[in-house]
Amino acid sequence: MAKKANKHLGSSLNDLLANEGLLEEAEAVAIKRVIAYEVAREMAHRGLSKAAMAQLMETSRSALDRLLDPENTSVTLNTMQRAAHAIGKRLKLSLA
């Protein structure tokens, strides 16, 4: 009895996600997780509390909490820019 061929055998995860219509969402979550991780790491390195970081960013603590939440992809570009500036970094975006 012949086995049914697996249509995903040999394909990449990106191909699978694209076929399921989930690639853009997965990429957005991945990018957001990296940003949240890097900001949190730099805050820890500089000994910044969330309150101090929010003050440096001239924003609310809840806006910072949204930025640091790796699952929240609705953070504004302005918030990300303020966070980068507050920790002495630049935010760079590009289209590929």
C-alpha positions as CSV (number, residue, x, y, z in Angstrom):
1,M,0.0,0.0,0.0
2,A,1.5,3.3,-1.1
3,K,1.9,6.1,1.5
4,K,0.3,9.4,0.8
5,A,2.9,12.0,0.0
6,N,3.3,14.8,2.6
7,K,2.7,18.1,0.6
8,H,4.8,20.0,3.2
9,L,7.8,17.7,3.1
10,G,10.8,19.7,2.0
11,S,9.1,23.0,2.3
12,S,10.2,25.8,4.6
13,L,8.4,27.2,7.6
14,N,8.0,30.4,5.7
15,D,6.3,28.6,2.8
16,L,3.9,26.8,5.2
17,L,3.1,30.1,7.0
18,A,2.6,31.9,3.7
19,N,0.3,29.1,2.4
20,E,-1.8,29.4,5.6
21,G,-1.9,33.2,5.3
22,L,0.1,33.6,8.6
23,L,3.5,34.8,7.4
24,E,3.0,38.5,7.8
25,E,1.5,38.1,11.3
26,A,4.4,35.8,12.4
27,E,7.0,38.2,11.1
28,A,5.3,41.1,12.9
29,V,5.3,39.2,16.2
30,A,9.0,38.1,15.7
31,I,10.1,41.7,15.0
32,K,8.1,43.0,18.0
33,R,9.7,40.3,20.3
34,V,13.2,41.3,19.2
35,I,12.4,45.0,19.9
36,A,10.9,44.3,23.3
37,Y,13.9,42.1,24.2
38,E,16.5,44.6,23.1
39,V,14.8,47.5,24.9
40,A,14.4,45.4,28.1
41,R,18.0,44.2,27.9
42,E,19.3,47.8,27.5
43,M,17.0,49.0,30.4
44,A,18.5,46.3,32.6
45,H,22.0,47.2,31.5
46,R,21.5,50.8,32.4
47,G,19.6,50.1,35.6
48,L,16.5,51.8,34.4
49,S,13.1,51.1,36.0
50,K,10.0,51.2,34.0
51,A,9.0,54.4,35.6
52,A,12.4,56.0,34.8
53,M,12.3,54.7,31.2
54,A,8.8,56.0,30.6
55,Q,9.9,59.4,31.9
56,L,12.9,59.4,29.6
57,M,10.5,58.5,26.7
58,E,8.1,61.3,27.8
59,T,5.3,58.8,27.7
60,S,3.1,56.8,30.0
61,R,4.1,53.7,31.8
62,S,1.2,51.8,30.1
63,A,2.7,52.8,26.7
64,L,6.1,51.4,27.8
65,D,4.3,48.2,29.0
66,R,2.8,47.7,25.6
67,L,6.2,48.2,24.0
68,L,7.8,45.6,26.4
69,D,4.9,43.1,25.8
70,P,6.3,40.8,23.1
71,E,2.9,39.7,22.0
72,N,1.5,43.3,21.5
73,T,2.1,44.3,17.9
74,S,0.0,47.5,18.1
75,V,2.8,49.7,19.4
76,T,3.3,52.9,17.4
77,L,6.3,53.9,15.5
78,N,6.6,57.0,17.7
79,T,6.8,54.9,20.8
80,M,9.5,52.7,19.4
81,Q,11.4,55.8,18.3
82,R,11.2,57.3,21.7
83,A,12.4,54.1,23.4
84,A,15.4,53.9,21.0
85,H,16.3,57.5,21.7
86,A,15.9,57.0,25.5
87,I,18.5,54.2,25.5
88,G,20.9,56.0,23.1
89,K,19.9,54.0,20.0
90,R,18.5,54.7,16.6
91,L,15.4,52.9,15.2
92,K,16.0,51.8,11.6
93,L,13.3,50.6,9.3
94,S,13.6,49.2,5.8
95,L,11.4,47.6,3.2
96,A,12.8,44.4,1.7
